[in-house]
Amino acid sequence: MSARRLILAGLCVLNSVFVFAQDRGSLYRDPESAYSSGQARLRSGDLTGAQTALEQAVAAAPNNAKYLSALGMVYLRAGQGESAAKTYSHMCALIESEYGEASPRLWPCHTLWANALMMARDVPGATEKFRSAATMAMNQRPQPTVDCLMTLYSLAAALNATGRMSEAVPLYEQLLADTPSSSPYRPEVEDAVRRIRAGRMPARVM
């Protein structure tokens, strides 16, 4: 490559960096730098700084699931339920589009989305997302029994808030049918089924 072309290539890189900083009001040279800074600030407890950095990363790369996941978590920790819900909604759509609705990446995203909706006081919306998360988790093979119990607990709590906890019974019974008698988690599943059938909240799985 000639010296002239090297100079032109360098100018193009500098221009792209300048445009990123100019358009986003950013101190970062690229979205990945903004993301890294956001993560570091989050670890140090600087939620405001983390949010600013991660919002800039997402603004520059709005279809990057890694950036969306990090920003959604900051919103949750900051108590910004509506912003978190919008972020996770977009993230879930990206995951489903790229990997399909059977992807093991999708049900955890729906769980995060549901938690954000609960924080935003959208109980009906959260209930449906917890339901979809539980259904998708239970369809995974091998089935993540503990994760299923945790997601079903969240669903039962959301349903209980509107007096509809009985709707969770079939899902708990399905989990029991899917859990082998040799599973170390079988006693916990059996106890959860007994409680939900009796109209009581199952024990929370830690």
C-alpha positions as CSV (number, residue, x, y, z in Angstrom):
1,M,0.0,0.0,0.0
2,S,1.4,3.4,-0.9
3,A,2.1,6.1,1.6
4,R,-0.8,8.2,0.3
5,R,-3.2,5.3,0.8
6,L,-2.0,4.7,4.3
7,I,-2.5,8.4,5.1
8,L,-6.0,8.3,3.6
9,A,-6.9,5.1,5.6
10,G,-5.7,6.7,8.8
11,L,-7.7,9.8,8.1
12,C,-10.8,7.7,7.6
13,V,-10.3,6.0,10.9
14,L,-9.8,9.3,12.7
15,N,-12.9,10.7,11.0
16,S,-15.0,7.7,12.2
17,V,-13.8,8.2,15.7
18,F,-14.5,11.9,15.5
19,V,-18.0,11.3,14.1
20,F,-18.8,8.8,17.0
21,A,-17.7,11.3,19.6
22,Q,-19.4,14.3,17.8
23,D,-22.7,12.5,17.3
24,R,-22.9,10.8,20.7
25,G,-21.3,13.5,22.9
26,S,-19.0,10.6,23.8
27,L,-15.5,10.5,25.3
28,Y,-15.0,7.0,24.0
29,R,-13.4,6.1,20.7
30,D,-15.9,3.4,19.8
31,P,-18.9,1.5,21.2
32,E,-16.7,-1.3,22.7
33,S,-14.7,1.3,24.7
34,A,-17.9,2.8,26.0
35,Y,-19.2,-0.7,27.0
36,S,-15.9,-1.5,28.8
37,S,-16.1,1.7,30.7
38,G,-19.7,1.1,31.6
39,Q,-18.9,-2.3,33.0
40,A,-16.0,-0.9,35.0
41,R,-18.1,1.9,36.4
42,L,-20.9,-0.6,37.3
43,R,-18.4,-2.7,39.2
44,S,-17.2,0.3,41.1
45,G,-20.8,1.2,42.0
46,D,-21.0,4.3,39.7
47,L,-24.5,3.7,38.3
48,T,-24.8,7.1,36.7
49,G,-21.5,6.8,34.9
50,A,-22.3,3.3,33.9
51,Q,-25.6,4.3,32.5
52,T,-24.1,7.2,30.5
53,A,-21.4,5.0,29.0
54,L,-23.7,2.1,28.1
55,E,-26.3,4.3,26.6
56,Q,-23.6,5.7,24.3
57,A,-22.6,2.1,23.4
58,V,-26.2,1.2,22.6
59,A,-26.8,4.4,20.7
60,A,-23.8,3.6,18.4
61,A,-24.6,-0.2,18.1
62,P,-28.4,-0.6,18.8
63,N,-28.5,-4.2,17.8
64,N,-25.7,-5.5,20.0
65,A,-27.2,-7.9,22.5
66,K,-24.2,-7.7,24.8
67,Y,-24.6,-3.9,25.1
68,L,-28.3,-4.1,25.6
69,S,-28.0,-6.8,28.3
70,A,-25.5,-4.6,30.3
71,L,-27.6,-1.5,29.9
72,G,-30.8,-3.3,30.9
73,M,-29.1,-4.5,34.1
74,V,-28.0,-0.9,34.9
75,Y,-31.6,0.3,34.5
76,L,-32.8,-2.5,36.8
77,R,-30.3,-1.6,39.4
78,A,-31.2,2.1,39.1
79,G,-34.9,1.3,39.5
80,Q,-35.8,2.4,36.0
81,G,-38.2,-0.4,35.2
82,E,-39.8,1.1,32.0
83,S,-36.4,1.8,30.4
84,A,-35.2,-1.7,31.4
85,A,-38.3,-3.3,29.9
86,K,-37.9,-1.5,26.6
87,T,-34.2,-2.5,26.5
88,Y,-34.9,-6.2,27.2
89,S,-37.9,-6.2,24.7
90,H,-35.5,-5.2,22.0
91,M,-32.8,-7.6,23.2
92,C,-35.3,-10.5,23.2
93,A,-36.5,-9.7,19.7
94,L,-32.9,-9.7,18.5
95,I,-32.1,-13.1,20.1
96,E,-35.3,-14.7,18.7
97,S,-34.6,-13.3,15.2
98,E,-31.0,-14.6,15.2
99,Y,-31.3,-17.9,17.1
100,G,-35.0,-18.8,17.1
101,E,-37.6,-19.1,19.8
102,A,-36.2,-22.4,21.0
103,S,-32.8,-20.9,21.8
104,P,-31.6,-21.4,25.4
105,R,-30.7,-17.7,25.4
106,L,-34.3,-16.5,25.0
107,W,-36.0,-17.7,28.2
108,P,-33.5,-15.9,30.5
109,C,-34.1,-12.7,28.4
110,H,-37.8,-13.1,28.9
111,T,-37.2,-13.5,32.7
112,L,-35.3,-10.2,32.8
113,W,-38.0,-8.5,30.7
114,A,-40.6,-9.8,33.1
115,N,-38.7,-8.5,36.2
116,A,-38.4,-5.1,34.5
117,L,-42.1,-5.0,33.8
118,M,-42.8,-5.9,37.5
119,M,-40.6,-3.0,38.5
120,A,-42.6,-0.8,36.1
121,R,-45.8,-2.1,37.9
122,D,-47.0,-3.8,34.7
123,V,-48.2,-6.9,36.5
124,P,-50.2,-8.4,33.5
125,G,-47.3,-7.9,31.2
126,A,-44.8,-9.3,33.6
127,T,-47.1,-12.3,34.2
128,E,-47.1,-13.2,30.5
129,K,-43.4,-12.8,30.2
130,F,-42.8,-15.0,33.2
131,R,-45.2,-17.6,31.7
132,S,-43.3,-17.6,28.4
133,A,-40.0,-17.8,30.2
134,A,-41.2,-20.8,32.2
135,T,-42.6,-22.5,29.2
136,M,-39.4,-22.1,27.2
137,A,-37.2,-23.2,30.1
138,M,-39.3,-26.3,30.6
139,N,-38.9,-27.2,26.9
140,Q,-35.1,-27.2,27.1
141,R,-33.3,-30.5,27.0
142,P,-31.7,-31.2,29.3
143,Q,-34.2,-29.4,31.4
144,P,-32.7,-26.9,33.9
145,T,-34.9,-27.9,36.8
146,V,-33.7,-25.3,39.3
147,D,-34.1,-22.5,36.8
148,C,-37.6,-23.8,36.0
149,L,-38.5,-23.7,39.7
150,M,-37.2,-20.2,40.1
151,T,-39.0,-18.9,37.0
152,L,-42.2,-20.7,38.1
153,Y,-41.9,-19.1,41.5
154,S,-41.8,-15.7,39.9
155,L,-44.8,-16.6,37.7
156,A,-46.8,-17.8,40.8
157,A,-46.0,-14.6,42.6
158,A,-47.1,-12.4,39.7
159,L,-50.3,-14.5,39.4
160,N,-50.9,-14.4,43.1
161,A,-50.9,-10.5,42.9
162,T,-54.0,-10.7,40.8
163,G,-55.6,-13.7,42.5
164,R,-54.9,-16.1,39.7
165,M,-52.2,-18.3,41.2
166,S,-54.1,-21.5,40.3
167,E,-53.1,-20.9,36.7
168,A,-49.6,-21.9,37.6
169,V,-50.7,-25.4,38.8
170,P,-50.5,-27.1,35.3
171,L,-47.0,-25.8,34.7
172,Y,-45.8,-27.1,38.1
173,E,-47.5,-30.4,37.5
174,Q,-45.7,-30.6,34.1
175,L,-42.4,-29.9,35.7
176,L,-43.1,-32.7,38.2
177,A,-43.9,-35.1,35.3
178,D,-40.6,-34.1,33.6
179,T,-38.4,-34.5,36.7
180,P,-37.0,-38.0,37.1
181,S,-37.5,-39.7,40.5
182,S,-33.7,-39.9,40.7
183,S,-33.2,-36.2,40.4
184,P,-31.8,-34.5,43.5
185,Y,-34.4,-31.7,42.9
186,R,-37.4,-34.1,42.9
187,P,-38.3,-33.4,46.5
188,E,-38.3,-29.6,45.9
189,V,-40.5,-30.0,42.9
190,E,-42.9,-32.3,44.8
191,D,-43.1,-29.8,47.7
192,A,-43.8,-27.0,45.3
193,V,-46.6,-28.9,43.6
194,R,-48.2,-29.7,47.0
195,R,-48.1,-26.1,48.0
196,I,-49.4,-24.7,44.7
197,R,-52.2,-27.2,44.6
198,A,-53.2,-26.1,48.1
199,G,-53.3,-22.5,47.0
200,R,-50.0,-21.5,48.8
201,M,-46.9,-20.0,47.4
202,P,-44.1,-22.6,46.9
203,A,-40.9,-22.1,48.8
204,R,-38.5,-19.8,47.1
205,V,-35.6,-21.5,45.5
206,M,-32.3,-19.8,46.2
